[in-house]
Amino acid sequence: MINLNRDIQSLSTFKRNTNEMITQMKETGNPIVLTVNGKAELVVQDAVSYQKLLDFIEKLETIIGIKKGLEDIAIGDTQTLNQFIEEMQHKKYKFLKV
């Protein structure tokens, strides 16, 4: 969770205190919002926290895809393997014929 007093800084403050800000991000796992002329312009995040965010998003997308697939099965919106292959070939994907 972003701490408004600690995690929102001006770009010039970040430039002056880069090492301290990097340490802070690594310790808290929180990104820092950088402002220019009082407006949020950039978000800076340490690499480990960013990778965790990407992994979390990938898991969510997988769960959404599985849920959609199960809903399709429940309503009978399915196709055979041959129908799928034919559809992909029309879309210029190359699959072996079964």
C-alpha positions, 0 to 999 in steps of 0.5 A: 500500500502506498504511503502518501507521506513517504511514497510520493516525491518530487522528481528533483527530490528523487534525483537528490536522494536516489540511493535512499529512495532505492533503499526505501523501495527495496525495504518497503516493496512499495513504488514511489510516485514522482511528481513534476510541477505537483502532478504525478508523472512517473512511478518508480519500482524496484525490480523484485516488486515489479516482477512480483506484480507481473507474476500476479497479473499473469496468474490473474489472467490465467484464472480469468481464462480458466473461468471463461473456459469453464463457463463456455463448457457449462453453456455448451460453447465448445468445438472439436479439435478439428474445428479448432485446427480449421479455425486457426488455419484460416487465421494463418496459424500453422497446426498439424492436421489430426 
